[in-house]
Amino acid sequence: MSKFTIYQVLPRLFGSYTGQNLQNGSIEENGCGKFNYFTAEALQSIKDLGVTHIWFTGILEHATKTDYSEVGIRPDHPGVVKGKAGSAYAIKDYYDVDPDLAESVPDRMKEFENLVKRTHHEEMKVIIDFVPNHLAREYTSDKRPEGVNDFGANDDPERAFFPANNFYYFPGQAFQPQFDTAGYTEFPAKATGNDQFSAFPGINDWYETVKLNYGVDYGDHRRTYFDPIPDTWLKMKDILLFWASKKVDGFRCDMAEMVPVEFWEWAIASVKQQYPDVLFIAEIYNPAEYRNYLIRGGFDYLYDKVGLYDTLRAVITHQQSASAITHCWQALDGIADRMLNFLENHDEQRIASDFFAGDAQKAFPALVVAATLTNAPFMVYAGQELGEPGMDEEGFSGRDGRTTIFDYWRVQSLQKWANEGKFNEDKLTVEQRKLRDHYRRILNIVLTEKALQKGEMFDVNYANLQNDSFNPHRQYAFFRKSGNELLLIVANFDQHALSLSINIPSEALSYLQLPETGTYQFSNLLQEGAVINNGVLSSATPFRVNIEASSAVLLKLIRQF
């Protein structure tokens, strides 16, 4: 598959034009985004950024403190809901969409289906979350198809573990968390979603969720019972098929490594028999399991959080050398193109926050590296392209540099871009316009340059370790090539402009099937109306590059003779 780009967005935080920003505010006070706010104009603006896929985060119905009992939705106990809006990952009904996101709650599924149609009309694909490891404490599906039993309906709660159960129980023990749950009762207690196998979860546990049983006995050295196929497997496969039938193009699978790879091997293959083009992206943090979940499990792509993301963050904040980027792709050895690269998502702190870089521009060299180093897809989190700082104290989500997934809130940078439905740059600051243009340029380049879509890469940092003109701790350089198309990419993590002389090793020229000495025309694709220069690419003569502070150049080289 060709390289693609993902735009992650929480519809709850998108396009709400009225309301306040009150800490712990209700939906009536702070407002809430809707499916219908993703108009043709909004989708066209997202596509113009250089986006091929939209990950609509928080689509499935989840536990909330907002009361929808008037339309037949059972209220959730507030003692086991995080925030007024509730966590998008405490799923309350796998067969329904979040009523917060509908202008007409009874027609909420139709509004979602129309969103899928509008997105496809703009020639973009739709990704939604699949949350397999845990569900809301009071899960109740009122939209499950006829003949489908609810999770836990046929469980034997007198058994701590039983292969046919959907949950893990603590027989004879009540749910007794280490904090006040406002009178919520549960007997017997069930295991908590973050593998907290006791009746006494703490405030920092995923106490609002219940762990699902995939046939793994955690009390008996993880002994497995996969034959016959566990009931949870069957239920989850049917849920995947249900959403695939809604023309969803892919699933971002939450905490995939907390679910046995044997399930994924079986479920992904089953879904792809009917929907062969559906994408599966795993949130996974254990590099030792990468190949297992790709090769055996059948995932198309995996998060590259603990590798490239963590490294680039450390380089941006001067805690690690830029040469550490080399280790990222070397450690992946053959699977780098099947990772999903990013600099922000809903779990991570915003680049512009006080907890990260404090300035979105400082991440521009990292953006170029993450988007162009390999053929892997690249993801942007809504507001990242506007320098959203995430420094609000929304409610349950405190002032932590992240944009809340628990509260009703109006994200100011997104509001300015939305401009009451116009989706233009009229209300953006000069800095926001400049940053968004940076993102638009690099994302569109990765979609059009063959060398970035499917090319080879050669890292030249090793050849510049002793180069007085090039600091390998603060600069990073590499080639990308496909056929006759050649790119030289140089990232400058320093906060001052430089004139660099880059050593080109003969091994690079040999690997890329280039002559030992050649004359080239080149221009920086990251600059509009860039000047065309002439230069010699040779292992005998360093290649000179001028580069701005906290910036990058993406040179397209065309051989002359």
N, C-alpha and C positions, 0 to 999 in steps of 0.2 A: 504494500500500500504506500502511496506517495505521502510525503510529509504533510501533516495537517496541523491546524492551530485550534485551540479550545478557548472559549470565553466562559469562565465560570461566573454565574450570577444567581443570587438569592432573589427570586421574584418578590418575596416579602419586603425587601429593601429597595425595590426598583419602582420608580415612577409615581410614588405617592405625592401628589401635589398639594395636599392640604394636611392640616394637623400640626401639632406642636412636637417638640422634642423634650418631653418630660421624663425624668428618670423614673423607671418602672411604670411608664405610661401605658394605658390600655389601648386597644385597637381604636376605640372611639377618640381618644385623646391624641394619639400619635399618628394614626392612619396606617395603612398597609398597602403595599403594591399588589397588583392583580395580574392575572394572565392577560387580560385585555389591554394592559398598558404596553405590552410588547406589540406595538402597532407596526405597520409596514415601514414607517419612518424610523422607528427605533431599531428594527431589525436591519434595515439598510445601513444605518449608521454603524452598527456592530460589524456588519459584513465589510463595510468600507475600511474598518480598522485592519482588516486582513485576517478575518475569522472564517473558519470553515465549519466548526462545530460549536454549539452552545450547550454547556452543562447547566441545566436548570436545577439548582440545588434546593432541596426541601419541598419537592412536589408531593410526595406521599403524605397522607393524613397522619399527623403526629399529635401527641398529647399536648394540651393547651389549657390555659386558665380562662380562655374566652368561651362563653356558654353558647352552644348551638343546639340546645335541647329542643327549641321551637321547630327545628327542621329535622328532628328525629335522631340527632347525634348525641350519644350518651356523654354527659359531662365527665371530666377527669377530676380526680381528687387533687386539690392544689398542693397537698403535702408531698406529692411525687411528680411535680412538674417544675422544671427549672425555668424561671423567668415567666413573664406574663404570656408571651407567645409560645413558649415551650421549645425544647430542643427539636431541631429538624431530624434528629437521629433516634428519637424515641417514637418509633412507628406505632400508630394506634390502629391502622387499618391498611393492610398491604394492597387492598383492592379499591382504594379510594384516594382522592386528591385532597389537599389541604383546603378546607372551606374558607380560610382567611383569604385565599387567592382568587376567589370567585366574586364577581359583581352580583350574580344571582346564585346563591348557594345551592338551591335545588338543581341548577344546571351546571354545576362545577365541572363534571367530567366532560361535558360538551365544550365548555370553555377551554379546557386543557387540550382536547382534540383539535380545536380550531387553532390553538397556539402551535401545535405540531404542524398543521397544514400551512400556516403563515410562514413558519420557519423554513419549511421545505420549499415554499414558493420563492423564498429569497435564496434558494440554493445552498442552504446550510443544513446540517444534520443536528439531531436532538439527542442529548445524553441526559439520563436521569440517574439518581442514586438508587442502588439496590443495597439494602441494609440487612445482611443475612445473620449476623452474629447475635443480635439482641433485638427486643421489641419493647414497647412501652409497658410499664408495670401493670396497667389496667387495659391491656389490649382487648379490643372487642371489634370485630368486623361486622358492620351492618350492610356492607356491599359485597360480601363474598358470594360467588356464584352458587346457584342451587346445587345441593349435594356436597358442598365443601364444608367440612367441620372446622370450627375455630381452633386455634392453637391451644392446647391443654384440655380440650373438651373431653378427650378420652384417656387422659393421663391417670395413672395410679399415684396419687400424692403421698401414699404411705411408703413409697420406695424412693430412697434418695436418688438412685439412678436405675433406670430401666430403659432398654434400647428403644422401646416403642413410645416412651414419653417424649413430649416436646420440651419439657423443662427439667431442671434439677431442683430437688426439694430437700428441705430439712425437716423430716417428720417429727412432729411433736414440738416444734419450735415456731414461735411467732416471729414475724419480721420486726426486728428491734434495732433500727439504725441508731447511730451515735449522735443523733440530733433530733429536733422536734419535727415530726411530720404532720402536725395539726390534726391528729386523730385518725390518720390512715391506718387500717388494719389489714394484715395478710397472714393467713394461717392455712397450711404450714408455709413458712417462708420459702422463697425461691432464690436461687443463686443470682447475683447481680451481673450485669452485662460485661464488666471489665474483668471477668474471671475471678470475682470476689466470692469465693465459695464459703460463705458463712451467712448467718442471719443478722449480722451486725455491720453492715457497710458504713463507711465514714462519709463525711461531707464531700470529700474529694473523689469518691467513687462515682461510678455511673449509676447512682442509686435509683434513678428514674426508669431504669431499664432492667429487663430480665434476660439472662443468658439462655440461648437456645441449645437444645441437645441434638447433636448430629451423630449420636451413637458412640461418643467417646466417654469412657468412664474415668474422670479425672481423679477419683478416689482410689483407683486400682492401676496406678502407673500408666495412665492414659491407654488402657486396654480398649480396643475398638470392636464394635459390633455393627458391621456394615452389610451383613447378609442374614436375614432379608434386608432390603433397602429400608432404612429408617423412615418413619412417617414424616419427620421434618424435611428430609430430602425431597420427598414427593410433593409436599406443600410448597416448598420453595421453587421447585422446577415449574409448577403450575403458575406461580406468581410471575416468574420471568416470562413465561409464554403469554400470559395475559397482557403484560406491558409491551412485549414485542408485537402483539397483534394490534396494538394502538399505533403502530408505525414508529415506535421509539427506535432510534438507530444504535443506541449503545447504553451500557450500564457502567457507572463508576461504582465499584463494589467496595463498600465500607469495611475496613478492618478485615480484609479477605484472609489474612494469615491466621486469624483466630477461628477460622472454619477449616476443617480438614481438606487437604488437597484432593482426596478421593472424591469428595462431593463435587468439587469444581470439575474434575475430570469427567464425571458422569453428567453433571448438569449442563455445562457449557456445550459438550458434544450433543446433548439432547436438543438444546435450543437451536444450535447451528444446523441441525438436520432440517429444521423447518425455516429458519431465518439465518442463512449462511453468512450474511454480511453484517450481522449485529456485532458490535464491538464490546469487548469485556476489558475493563481497566481495573487493576487491583491496587487498592491502598495497602501497601506492604512495606515493612521497615526492617526486615531481617534479610540481609544480603545472602546469607547461607541458604535461604529458601527461594531465591529469585528463579533459578533454573527449574526448580521443582514446580513452581506455580506457572511458569511459562510453558515448559515442555510437557510436563505431565498434566498439570491442571488445565492447560489450554487457553490461558489468558493471552490477549493480544499485546497488552502493554502493562507495565508496572510503574508505580510512583518511583521517581529517583529523588527521594527526600534525604536519606542518610548519606548519599554520595554527593551528587553535584549540588543540590540545594544547600546542604550544610557547609560544603566547601566554599561555594561562592559567597554565602553570607559571611563566613569567616574572613574571606579575602577582602570583601567590601569594608568590613569593620577593622581591618588591619590586625587580625588575630591569626592569620595564616598566610603563607606565601602563595602567590599566583601559580607557582610551579606545582602546587598540590592538585591543581586541575588535571594535570597529566595522569595522576594516580586514579582519578575518577573513571576515565574511559579505559585505562589499562585494567582496572579491577573488574570491569564488566566483560572484557574479553569475548567479544562476539555477540553480546546481547545489548550493546549500548543503543542500537537503533530501536529497541523495543521498550525503552524507558520513556516515561512522560516527564519532561523537564518543566520546571516552573520556578518562579521567585516569590510568589505569593499564592496562598489559598486560604480558605476560611479558618484553618487550624493555626496558621502561622501569623506572626506579627507583621504589620504593614512596613514596607521598606521605609516610608517617610515618618514612621513613628519614632518617638524618643527612645524606644527600646531597641531599635534596629539602626538605621543609618541617619535618621533625622532629616534626610533630604533625598527625594526620589531620584534626582539627577545622579547621585553617587552610584546608583545601581546600573546606570546605562551600560558600562562595559560588561557587567555581568549579564545583562539582558542579551547583548549581542552574542556572548559566548554560549549562554544557555540555549538560544534560539538557533545557532548555526554550527555548533561543535560536531553534531552527528546528524543522522537522518531522522532522529526521534521527534515526535510531536512536541509542541510547546504550548503551555497554558498561561493565560492571563486572568487574574481575578478582578472582577468589576470594580473600577475605581483605581486600580493600580496604574492605569495609563493616564490618570489625572492627578497622581501624587496624593491619593487619599491617605491621611495620617493615621486614621483609626484611633484617635486619642480621646474619643468620647467616653463618658461613663454612663452607659445606657440604662443599666439596671442590674440584672443578674450578672451580665457581663460588665465587669468593672473597667477602670481605666488601665487597660493592659496592652494597648497597641494593636488590638484585633477588632475587627468589625463584628458585632454581636450576631450570634445565631440563635439567641434565646429571647430577644426583646423586640418590640415594635419600635422602629426608629427610621428617621429620614437621614440618609447619608448625604452630607452637604455637597460633596463633589459630584455625585451622581445627579443630585437635584439641579445643579447648575447646568450640567450637560443636557439633562432632559428638557430643561427650559419649557416646562408646562406642555410637553408633548411635541415640541419642535425638533428636539434632538439635534441641536447645532452648537456652535462654539460661542454664541453671542455673549453668554454670561460667564464664560471661563476667563480666568486671569491670563496674562501673557505667558506666565510660567506653565500653566496647565495646557495652553494651546501648543506651546513648544514641546512639552513632554508627550502629549498625545500624538503630535506629528512624528516624533521619534519612534513611538510604538507603531504607528501606521506604516511608516517607511520600512522598518525592519521586518514586521510581520508580512507585509506584501512581498518583500524581497524573498523571504524564505519560501513563499508559494510560487515564485516565478523563476528562480534561478535553479537550473538543473543540477549544478554542483552542490546545492544545499538540499535539494530534494532526494537525490540518490547517489551523491558523489562519494569519493574516497576522501579521507582526512589524513594529514601528516602534521604532527605536532613538532614545531621547531624550537621550543623553549630550551630543550636540552643542549642545543648547539649554541646557546647564548648565556650559559651559566657564568662564563668568564669574560663576558662582553661589557666593557666599561660604559658603553653607550646605551646598554639595554639592561634594565634591572629585572631579572626573572622573578623577583618577589612581588613586583608591582606591575609588570607587563606580561602579557601572554600572547603568543602568536602561533598561527597554524594555517595550513593550506586546505582548501577544498577543491576537488577537481572531478569533472565528469566529461568524458570525451575531450573536446577541444576547449571546454569552458574551465577557466582557472580563476580561483579567488584566493587572495591573501588577506587574512583577518588578524588585526592587531588590536588588543584591548589594553587600555591604559587606566589602571586603578589609582594612579597618582592624582593629586589635586592641583597639578600644574602642567602646562603644555610642555611637550618634549619634541626634540628632533632625534629620531632613533636611527641607528645603523644596525640592521638585523642580519646576522649570519645565516646563510642558506646552506645547509649541509648537502654534500653530494648525494647522500642517501635519500634525501627528499626528492631531488631531481630525478634520480634513478627510479624510485618508487612511483613517482607521478608520471614517468615516461616523458621527461622533459630534457632538452639538451643541457650540457654542462654550462653553456653560456648562450643566452638568447636575449634579443632586444624586444621589449614589449611596450605597448601603449596601455596606460592604466588610468582609472578614475575611481573616486570613492563613491560607491553607490549610496552611501548614507547621506550624501550632500546633494541637495537639489541644484541642478545646473553645474555639477562638479567639473572642474577643469581637467582636460585630458593631458597627461604627462607622458613622457617617454623615460624608460629606464632599462637597465640591464639586470637580468636575473642570472646570477652566477654563483657557484660555490667559491669562487676566488675573490669576489668583491661583495661587501655588505650592501644590502638593499636599504636605501634611505626612505624614511617615512616621517612625516610631520603629523603630530596628533595632539588634539586639545586635551585639557584636563578632564578627568573622569569621563572619558569618551572612548570611542573606538573608530577604526577605519575598516571598511570592507572594500578592498581594492579588486576590481575586475581587470584582469590582465589579458591582453590580446596580443599574441605573438606576431611580430612583424617580420623577422628574418633571423 
